[in-house]
């Protein structure tokens, strides 16, 4: 049995990197890791920063999924059509 936090479970289950949470929370990846392991106590400031970070990640992912949906709909039926593109377009 391993002791962890809901933070770590959510982050790992949804493939959220420490870097991504760092970007949105302002906490270092090392600090977030320590929070995940329960080595630092929960504080209102920590909870607020992590709430902000998760909401930002959710918003960014919604936007990315909406873009994917638009692109998919535009190319549906031609997904296997060969294309020549520049390497930086991939």
HELIX and SHEET records of a PDB file:
HELIX    1   1 UNK A    6  UNK A   13  1                                   8    
HELIX    2   2 UNK A   18  UNK A   25  1                                   8    
HELIX    3   3 UNK A   29  UNK A   36  1                                   8    
HELIX    4   4 UNK A   44  UNK A   75  1                                  32    
HELIX    5   5 UNK A   87  UNK A   89  5                                   3    
END                                                                             
